[in-house]
Amino acid sequence: MTRPVPPCQRILGVDPGLQRTGFGLIDVEGMRLRYVASGTISTLEAPRGDLPARLKLIVEGLSELQRRYAPQAASVEIVFVNVNPQSTLLLGQARGAALAALVSGGLPVAEYTAVQMKKAVAGHGQASKAQIQEMVMRLLSLPGLPGPDAADALGLAITHAHAQHALSALGAAGGLERRSQSQYRRGRAA
């Protein structure tokens, strides 16, 4: 019995940041990953104190990526509290702008921690930025290292591709069916 060939899916990974938001697009067909595009959305052209202008640049950049590349899913890094609470709040606002742009574009959004991404890409949760760049380059057969923000975004897209593959394998094996723990007959559990 032959299995049907799964359709190709395009995933947009986003590594939110207030100065630079990394993005990475990959195509996934079964277990095969193919690089599409990556880079950063820079907000450095906006005045440093003008938070709304910076957030607008993130929203516009992600909206343009959705129009240009038509991804079917998105993956965004979950932000944790840093040492500096003010930096954490600003990063959270950049992440919120990214999520709003993606959801407004109709994309389903998955969220992963940095540790989850590092485990999926490099095999351990303490991988350095350089290790992530190297592994992303290898996994996607890139001719050179992507920038650190783009590498993290590509890593998030790869993480989502791996997670989807694992879930579909569980579903095919019957592991995701809803089952009742017991059946009731005549008022008693059987």
SULWOHU-V232589 format. One record per residue. N is the residue number from 1. RES is the residue in three letters. SS is DSSP state (~ for helix, > for strand, _ for the rest). Layout:
BEGIN
N	RES	SS
N	RES	SS
END
This chain:
BEGIN
1	MET	_
2	THR	_
3	ARG	_
4	PRO	_
5	VAL	_
6	PRO	_
7	PRO	_
8	CYS	_
9	GLN	>
10	ARG	>
11	ILE	>
12	LEU	>
13	GLY	>
14	VAL	>
15	ASP	>
16	PRO	_
17	GLY	_
18	LEU	_
19	GLN	_
20	ARG	>
21	THR	>
22	GLY	>
23	PHE	>
24	GLY	>
25	LEU	>
26	ILE	>
27	ASP	>
28	VAL	>
29	GLU	>
30	GLY	_
31	MET	_
32	ARG	>
33	LEU	>
34	ARG	>
35	TYR	>
36	VAL	>
37	ALA	>
38	SER	>
39	GLY	>
40	THR	>
41	ILE	>
42	SER	>
43	THR	_
44	LEU	_
45	GLU	_
46	ALA	_
47	PRO	_
48	ARG	_
49	GLY	_
50	ASP	_
51	LEU	~
52	PRO	~
53	ALA	~
54	ARG	~
55	LEU	~
56	LYS	~
57	LEU	~
58	ILE	~
59	VAL	~
60	GLU	~
61	GLY	~
62	LEU	~
63	SER	~
64	GLU	~
65	LEU	~
66	GLN	~
67	ARG	~
68	ARG	~
69	TYR	~
70	ALA	_
71	PRO	_
72	GLN	_
73	ALA	>
74	ALA	>
75	SER	>
76	VAL	>
77	GLU	>
78	ILE	_
79	VAL	_
80	PHE	_
81	VAL	_
82	ASN	_
83	VAL	_
84	ASN	_
85	PRO	~
86	GLN	~
87	SER	~
88	THR	~
89	LEU	~
90	LEU	~
91	LEU	~
92	GLY	~
93	GLN	~
94	ALA	~
95	ARG	~
96	GLY	~
97	ALA	~
98	ALA	~
99	LEU	~
100	ALA	~
101	ALA	~
102	LEU	~
103	VAL	~
104	SER	~
105	GLY	_
106	GLY	_
107	LEU	_
108	PRO	>
109	VAL	>
110	ALA	>
111	GLU	>
112	TYR	>
113	THR	_
114	ALA	~
115	VAL	~
116	GLN	~
117	MET	~
118	LYS	~
119	LYS	~
120	ALA	~
121	VAL	~
122	ALA	~
123	GLY	_
124	HIS	_
125	GLY	_
126	GLN	_
127	ALA	_
128	SER	_
129	LYS	~
130	ALA	~
131	GLN	~
132	ILE	~
133	GLN	~
134	GLU	~
135	MET	~
136	VAL	~
137	MET	~
138	ARG	~
139	LEU	~
140	LEU	_
141	SER	_
142	LEU	_
143	PRO	_
144	GLY	_
145	LEU	_
146	PRO	_
147	GLY	_
148	PRO	~
149	ASP	~
150	ALA	~
151	ALA	~
152	ASP	~
153	ALA	~
154	LEU	~
155	GLY	~
156	LEU	~
157	ALA	~
158	ILE	~
159	THR	~
160	HIS	~
161	ALA	~
162	HIS	~
163	ALA	~
164	GLN	~
165	HIS	~
166	ALA	~
167	LEU	~
168	SER	~
169	ALA	~
170	LEU	~
171	GLY	~
172	ALA	~
173	ALA	_
174	GLY	_
175	GLY	_
176	LEU	_
177	GLU	_
178	ARG	_
179	ARG	_
180	SER	_
181	GLN	_
182	SER	_
183	GLN	_
184	TYR	>
185	ARG	>
186	ARG	_
187	GLY	_
188	ARG	>
189	ALA	>
190	ALA	_
END
